[in-house]
């Protein structure tokens, strides 16, 4: 049993060494395609700050070589380091960021003391779920593109209207729900 644990730890360490230098570029989590058993290889960071990898044969694991005595991965901890109202960055129902907004975000990503970031896009509930998911995806990817442009490792995730922080029944509540949150991973 100890030998198999050491073998697993060695493989995890090797994969970690090979993959940790690779930038996180996939906006979506790797998944099984809806037709057939085709896996999309990639790397992503979950909300707990754990980096995961998946190979094209479906083999999946954690990228950290650090584990507790029980074999549980020790992941980096992240914290929300920026919460920006979408109204400050985007026109209504748009995902293009103004020049001032791009400069402000670029400065933030350059100055933040983080090894990588996760950008979360959110909307209010005024449109359909499909429209809100698409808009939050475009907005999260627009912010993530700025991070990549200044050399930061980043992943974008989007939730549409599914994770409100306030009621969507009031104008002020909807304004609070239209947001982009950035988690800094250390």
N, C-alpha and C positions, 0 to 999 in steps of 0.2 A: 504494500500500500504506500509506504514512504517513497519507494522508487517511482511509482506512477505519479505521485504528487510532484516529485522532483522533475520528472519528464515534462509534466504539464507546465510547471513553473519555468522550465528552460525554454519551452516552445513559446510561452507567453512573453518571456523576456526577449527572445529573438524577434518575434513579431513586433513587439513594442519598439525595439531598436530600429527595425526596418521602417515602421510606419509612423513613428512619432515625429519625424522630420517632415513628413508629407503634409502639405496644407490641407485643411478641411475645406473642401470645395463643394460638396454636395449639399444642396439646400434641403432635399428630402432625405429622410432616413432610408437606407437601403431596404428593399422589400422584395417579396416574391411577386413576380409579374402575375397578372390575373389569368393569363393563359399559359399553362405549362408550369414547369418547375425551374424557371430561369431566375437565378439570383443576381442582383446587381451589386458588385463589390463596392465597398466604400467605407467611410469613417464618419461617425457622428458623435456628438456630445449630448448626453441626456441631461435633464434638469438638475440632477445631482452632481453634475460635473464629471461624470464618468465617460471616458472616450471608449467607444465600441468600434469593432471592425467586423466586417463580414466578407468572406471570400466568394468567388463565383460558384463554388460548389455548395454553398450554404453554411460552411463552417463559420462560427461566430464566436467572439470573445471580447474581453476587455483589453485595452492597450496598456494598462499600468502593470509594471512588474511588482508593485508594492501590494502585499496582501497581509491580512491579519493572520494569526496562528490558525484560525479556522479556514483559511483560504479565501476569505471574502475580500474583494478588491478595495483598496483605499483610494478614493477618487479625490480629485481636486475640488475644493469647495468654491462655489461662485456666489456672488451677491449681485443684486440689481444695482448697477452703478449709474444708470441713467434711465429716466422715464420722461419721454418727450411727447407732448400733445401732438397728435397728427395734424391738428389745425395750424400748428406753428411751422410744419415742414411741407405740407401738401395742400393743394387746393381741393375743394370738395370733389370726391369721387375720382381723384387723380393720384398718380404715384410718382410724378416728376418732382424733384426737390429743387427749390430755388438755389441760386448761386450762393446766397448768404447762408442758407441751410447746409449746403454742401461744405462750405468753408468751416462752419461751426462744427459739423460732425467730423470732418477730417482732423481738425484741431483736437477734438475730444479723443479720437482713436489714437492719435500720435502721442498724446500726453498721458493717457490712462496707463497705469502700471499693471497691466494684465498680460498673460501669455496668449490668451485667445478670448473671443467674445461669442455670445449667442444673442441674436437679434430676434425679438418676438414682435410680430405685427398683430394688431387688434383693431376691430371696428365697432361701431354701434350697430343696432339692429334694424335700421331703417330700410335696408334692401333685403333681398332674399339671401338665404344661407350661402348658396353657390356664389352669388355676386360678392358677398362679404369675404368669403374664403379667398376668392381670386384677388380682390383688392388688398387684403391683408398680406397675401403672398407677394404681390408686386411691390408693396411698400416695404416689407421686411427685406426683400431682395435689393431694393434700391438703396437702403441704408447699408446693407452688407457689402454692396459693390463699392461704396465709399471706403469702408474699412479695408477691403482688399486692395483698393487703389493706393492706400498709404502703407501697405505691407502687413496688415494685421491678418491673423488667422481668425476666421469667422464662419459661423453657420447661421442660416436664417430659418426660422420656424414661424408659422402663422396659425392663428386660431379664429379669425373672423370675429363673429359676435359671441363665441362660445365661452369666453372667460371674462365676463364683465366685472368691473370693480365698483360699479354704481348702477342704479336703476336706469333702464333705457326709456322709462316713462316720462322723464323730465329732460329739458334741453341741457341743463347742467350735467345731469347724469350721462347723457349721450356724449357730451363733450369729453368727459373723463374716460369713457370707454374707447374713444378714438385715440389710440396711443401706440407708440413704439417703445418697448422696454429693451434695455441692453443689459445683459448679465456679463460681468467680468469674471473670468476664470484665472485663478492665480496658481 
